Amino acid sequence: MSDKFLPGEPPIPLILRRSARARRISLRISQLDGRVTLTLPKRVPEREALAFAGEKEGWIRKHLAARGEDVTVGIGSVLPIGGMMHEVVRGQGRQIGFEDGRVAVPGAPERAGRRLVGHLKTLARARLAEASDHYAARLGRPYSAMKLRDTRSRWGSCTSEGNLMYSWRLILAPPPVLDYVVAHEVAHLAEMNHSPAFWDQVTRIYGDYKEQRRWLRKQGGDLHRYRFDG
């Protein structure tokens, strides 16, 4: 891979990736992090890929604008927690607190984002474990272990050994969405596929999931715009 830029205001970083399987130049914009990737066949010169991107500049900028800019979380920023927008404010004492649409983060302001993300991961672990226990009991199948990650390609997974994995960013989503993802992964303890039998299990232990699934498809990518390392 190599990094280039599409000129303009602002310049757009481009990731060039060569693939032996590619038959033509293709372009992809990640809705999770806004990365623009150009995939080109082995023998195609880079200048052709850059010219291709130049021809698509209007389309690229339109899609990036629709996605929205990344948000570096710190004092004064606003982010969703449990599906509700919260303003990050300076707190007193030692504990992070929530009140009236605000999350108060004590300590050095420059460390607010890093301290808040640690707290959110703790909340996510407790909430996801509680939901996993609940839906596993409804399914009648135990799970072996649970892990949290900051995954970009999926919100959760379940292995054949019964290990569950979730994105900690689900704590930012509305609670019904988090519950749906958990029920979805727990249902794989009975059906390691996406057959009609699997979806029957999801419906049995969760209920009608269509609205939550739609929310993830349309708005889930926005949860990856929040950066906590500023």
Contacts in CASP RR format, 6 or more apart in sequence:
PFRMAT RR
TARGET T0000
AUTHOR 0000-0000-0000
METHOD contacts of the structure
MODEL  1
MSDKFLPGEPPIPLILRRSARARRISLRISQLDGRVTLTLPKRVPEREAL
AFAGEKEGWIRKHLAARGEDVTVGIGSVLPIGGMMHEVVRGQGRQIGFED
GRVAVPGAPERAGRRLVGHLKTLARARLAEASDHYAARLGRPYSAMKLRD
TRSRWGSCTSEGNLMYSWRLILAPPPVLDYVVAHEVAHLAEMNHSPAFWD
QVTRIYGDYKEQRRWLRKQGGDLHRYRFDG
1 15 0 8 1.000
1 16 0 8 1.000
1 17 0 8 1.000
2 15 0 8 1.000
2 16 0 8 1.000
2 46 0 8 1.000
3 13 0 8 1.000
3 14 0 8 1.000
3 15 0 8 1.000
3 16 0 8 1.000
4 13 0 8 1.000
4 14 0 8 1.000
4 16 0 8 1.000
4 46 0 8 1.000
4 50 0 8 1.000
5 11 0 8 1.000
5 12 0 8 1.000
5 13 0 8 1.000
5 14 0 8 1.000
6 12 0 8 1.000
6 14 0 8 1.000
6 36 0 8 1.000
6 50 0 8 1.000
6 53 0 8 1.000
6 54 0 8 1.000
6 57 0 8 1.000
6 60 0 8 1.000
12 36 0 8 1.000
12 57 0 8 1.000
12 60 0 8 1.000
12 61 0 8 1.000
12 64 0 8 1.000
13 35 0 8 1.000
13 36 0 8 1.000
14 36 0 8 1.000
14 37 0 8 1.000
14 38 0 8 1.000
14 50 0 8 1.000
14 53 0 8 1.000
15 35 0 8 1.000
15 36 0 8 1.000
15 37 0 8 1.000
15 38 0 8 1.000
16 37 0 8 1.000
16 38 0 8 1.000
16 40 0 8 1.000
16 46 0 8 1.000
16 49 0 8 1.000
17 37 0 8 1.000
17 38 0 8 1.000
17 39 0 8 1.000
17 40 0 8 1.000
18 39 0 8 1.000
18 40 0 8 1.000
18 41 0 8 1.000
18 42 0 8 1.000
19 39 0 8 1.000
19 40 0 8 1.000
19 41 0 8 1.000
19 42 0 8 1.000
20 41 0 8 1.000
20 42 0 8 1.000
22 39 0 8 1.000
22 40 0 8 1.000
22 41 0 8 1.000
22 42 0 8 1.000
23 41 0 8 1.000
24 41 0 8 1.000
25 38 0 8 1.000
25 39 0 8 1.000
25 40 0 8 1.000
25 41 0 8 1.000
25 44 0 8 1.000
25 48 0 8 1.000
25 49 0 8 1.000
25 52 0 8 1.000
26 38 0 8 1.000
26 39 0 8 1.000
26 40 0 8 1.000
27 36 0 8 1.000
27 37 0 8 1.000
27 38 0 8 1.000
27 39 0 8 1.000
27 52 0 8 1.000
27 53 0 8 1.000
27 56 0 8 1.000
27 60 0 8 1.000
28 36 0 8 1.000
28 37 0 8 1.000
28 39 0 8 1.000
29 35 0 8 1.000
29 36 0 8 1.000
29 37 0 8 1.000
29 60 0 8 1.000
29 63 0 8 1.000
29 64 0 8 1.000
29 67 0 8 1.000
30 36 0 8 1.000
30 37 0 8 1.000
30 152 0 8 1.000
31 67 0 8 1.000
31 221 0 8 1.000
32 152 0 8 1.000
32 221 0 8 1.000
32 224 0 8 1.000
33 70 0 8 1.000
33 152 0 8 1.000
33 224 0 8 1.000
34 64 0 8 1.000
34 67 0 8 1.000
36 53 0 8 1.000
36 60 0 8 1.000
36 64 0 8 1.000
38 49 0 8 1.000
38 50 0 8 1.000
38 52 0 8 1.000
38 53 0 8 1.000
40 46 0 8 1.000
40 48 0 8 1.000
40 49 0 8 1.000
53 60 0 8 1.000
67 222 0 8 1.000
67 225 0 8 1.000
68 222 0 8 1.000
68 225 0 8 1.000
69 225 0 8 1.000
70 225 0 8 1.000
70 226 0 8 1.000
70 227 0 8 1.000
71 77 0 8 1.000
71 78 0 8 1.000
71 79 0 8 1.000
71 225 0 8 1.000
71 226 0 8 1.000
71 227 0 8 1.000
72 227 0 8 1.000
72 229 0 8 1.000
72 230 0 8 1.000
73 79 0 8 1.000
73 88 0 8 1.000
73 112 0 8 1.000
73 113 0 8 1.000
73 116 0 8 1.000
73 117 0 8 1.000
73 226 0 8 1.000
73 227 0 8 1.000
73 228 0 8 1.000
73 230 0 8 1.000
74 88 0 8 1.000
74 105 0 8 1.000
74 109 0 8 1.000
74 112 0 8 1.000
74 113 0 8 1.000
74 116 0 8 1.000
74 230 0 8 1.000
75 88 0 8 1.000
75 89 0 8 1.000
75 90 0 8 1.000
75 105 0 8 1.000
75 109 0 8 1.000
75 112 0 8 1.000
76 87 0 8 1.000
76 88 0 8 1.000
76 89 0 8 1.000
77 87 0 8 1.000
77 88 0 8 1.000
78 85 0 8 1.000
78 86 0 8 1.000
78 87 0 8 1.000
78 88 0 8 1.000
79 85 0 8 1.000
79 86 0 8 1.000
79 88 0 8 1.000
79 172 0 8 1.000
79 226 0 8 1.000
80 86 0 8 1.000
80 172 0 8 1.000
80 173 0 8 1.000
80 223 0 8 1.000
81 98 0 8 1.000
81 103 0 8 1.000
81 120 0 8 1.000
81 171 0 8 1.000
81 172 0 8 1.000
82 171 0 8 1.000
82 172 0 8 1.000
82 173 0 8 1.000
82 174 0 8 1.000
82 175 0 8 1.000
82 178 0 8 1.000
83 172 0 8 1.000
83 173 0 8 1.000
83 174 0 8 1.000
83 175 0 8 1.000
84 101 0 8 1.000
85 101 0 8 1.000
86 98 0 8 1.000
86 101 0 8 1.000
86 102 0 8 1.000
86 103 0 8 1.000
87 101 0 8 1.000
87 102 0 8 1.000
87 103 0 8 1.000
88 102 0 8 1.000
88 103 0 8 1.000
88 105 0 8 1.000
88 112 0 8 1.000
88 113 0 8 1.000
88 116 0 8 1.000
89 102 0 8 1.000
89 103 0 8 1.000
89 104 0 8 1.000
89 105 0 8 1.000
90 104 0 8 1.000
90 105 0 8 1.000
90 106 0 8 1.000
90 107 0 8 1.000
90 109 0 8 1.000
90 112 0 8 1.000
91 97 0 8 1.000
91 104 0 8 1.000
91 105 0 8 1.000
91 106 0 8 1.000
91 107 0 8 1.000
92 104 0 8 1.000
92 106 0 8 1.000
93 106 0 8 1.000
94 106 0 8 1.000
95 106 0 8 1.000
96 103 0 8 1.000
96 104 0 8 1.000
96 105 0 8 1.000
96 106 0 8 1.000
96 115 0 8 1.000
96 116 0 8 1.000
96 119 0 8 1.000
97 103 0 8 1.000
97 104 0 8 1.000
98 104 0 8 1.000
103 116 0 8 1.000
105 112 0 8 1.000
105 113 0 8 1.000
105 115 0 8 1.000
105 116 0 8 1.000
107 115 0 8 1.000
110 230 0 8 1.000
113 228 0 8 1.000
113 229 0 8 1.000
113 230 0 8 1.000
114 228 0 8 1.000
114 229 0 8 1.000
114 230 0 8 1.000
116 228 0 8 1.000
117 228 0 8 1.000
120 168 0 8 1.000
120 171 0 8 1.000
120 172 0 8 1.000
121 148 0 8 1.000
121 168 0 8 1.000
121 171 0 8 1.000
123 171 0 8 1.000
124 148 0 8 1.000
124 166 0 8 1.000
124 168 0 8 1.000
124 169 0 8 1.000
124 170 0 8 1.000
124 171 0 8 1.000
125 146 0 8 1.000
125 148 0 8 1.000
125 168 0 8 1.000
127 171 0 8 1.000
127 178 0 8 1.000
128 146 0 8 1.000
128 148 0 8 1.000
128 166 0 8 1.000
128 170 0 8 1.000
128 171 0 8 1.000
128 178 0 8 1.000
128 182 0 8 1.000
129 146 0 8 1.000
131 178 0 8 1.000
131 179 0 8 1.000
131 182 0 8 1.000
131 183 0 8 1.000
132 143 0 8 1.000
132 146 0 8 1.000
132 164 0 8 1.000
132 182 0 8 1.000
132 185 0 8 1.000
132 186 0 8 1.000
134 182 0 8 1.000
135 179 0 8 1.000
135 182 0 8 1.000
135 183 0 8 1.000
135 186 0 8 1.000
135 187 0 8 1.000
135 205 0 8 1.000
135 206 0 8 1.000
136 142 0 8 1.000
136 143 0 8 1.000
136 186 0 8 1.000
136 189 0 8 1.000
138 204 0 8 1.000
138 205 0 8 1.000
139 186 0 8 1.000
139 187 0 8 1.000
139 189 0 8 1.000
139 190 0 8 1.000
139 201 0 8 1.000
139 205 0 8 1.000
141 186 0 8 1.000
141 189 0 8 1.000
141 190 0 8 1.000
142 189 0 8 1.000
143 158 0 8 1.000
143 162 0 8 1.000
143 163 0 8 1.000
143 164 0 8 1.000
143 186 0 8 1.000
143 189 0 8 1.000
144 161 0 8 1.000
144 162 0 8 1.000
144 163 0 8 1.000
145 162 0 8 1.000
145 163 0 8 1.000
145 164 0 8 1.000
146 163 0 8 1.000
146 164 0 8 1.000
146 165 0 8 1.000
146 166 0 8 1.000
147 163 0 8 1.000
147 164 0 8 1.000
147 165 0 8 1.000
147 166 0 8 1.000
148 165 0 8 1.000
148 166 0 8 1.000
148 167 0 8 1.000
148 168 0 8 1.000
149 165 0 8 1.000
149 166 0 8 1.000
149 167 0 8 1.000
149 168 0 8 1.000
150 167 0 8 1.000
150 168 0 8 1.000
150 169 0 8 1.000
151 165 0 8 1.000
151 167 0 8 1.000
152 224 0 8 1.000
154 167 0 8 1.000
155 166 0 8 1.000
155 167 0 8 1.000
155 170 0 8 1.000
155 181 0 8 1.000
155 216 0 8 1.000
156 164 0 8 1.000
156 165 0 8 1.000
156 166 0 8 1.000
156 167 0 8 1.000
156 181 0 8 1.000
156 184 0 8 1.000
156 185 0 8 1.000
157 164 0 8 1.000
157 165 0 8 1.000
157 185 0 8 1.000
158 164 0 8 1.000
158 165 0 8 1.000
158 185 0 8 1.000
158 186 0 8 1.000
158 188 0 8 1.000
158 189 0 8 1.000
158 192 0 8 1.000
160 192 0 8 1.000
162 189 0 8 1.000
164 185 0 8 1.000
164 186 0 8 1.000
165 185 0 8 1.000
166 181 0 8 1.000
166 182 0 8 1.000
166 185 0 8 1.000
169 223 0 8 1.000
169 224 0 8 1.000
169 226 0 8 1.000
170 177 0 8 1.000
170 178 0 8 1.000
170 181 0 8 1.000
170 223 0 8 1.000
171 178 0 8 1.000
172 223 0 8 1.000
172 226 0 8 1.000
173 215 0 8 1.000
173 216 0 8 1.000
173 220 0 8 1.000
173 223 0 8 1.000
174 215 0 8 1.000
176 211 0 8 1.000
176 212 0 8 1.000
177 212 0 8 1.000
177 215 0 8 1.000
177 216 0 8 1.000
179 206 0 8 1.000
179 212 0 8 1.000
180 206 0 8 1.000
180 209 0 8 1.000
180 212 0 8 1.000
180 213 0 8 1.000
180 216 0 8 1.000
181 212 0 8 1.000
181 216 0 8 1.000
183 202 0 8 1.000
183 205 0 8 1.000
183 206 0 8 1.000
183 209 0 8 1.000
184 202 0 8 1.000
184 206 0 8 1.000
184 209 0 8 1.000
186 205 0 8 1.000
187 198 0 8 1.000
187 201 0 8 1.000
187 202 0 8 1.000
187 205 0 8 1.000
188 198 0 8 1.000
190 198 0 8 1.000
190 201 0 8 1.000
191 197 0 8 1.000
191 198 0 8 1.000
191 201 0 8 1.000
202 209 0 8 1.000
203 209 0 8 1.000
END
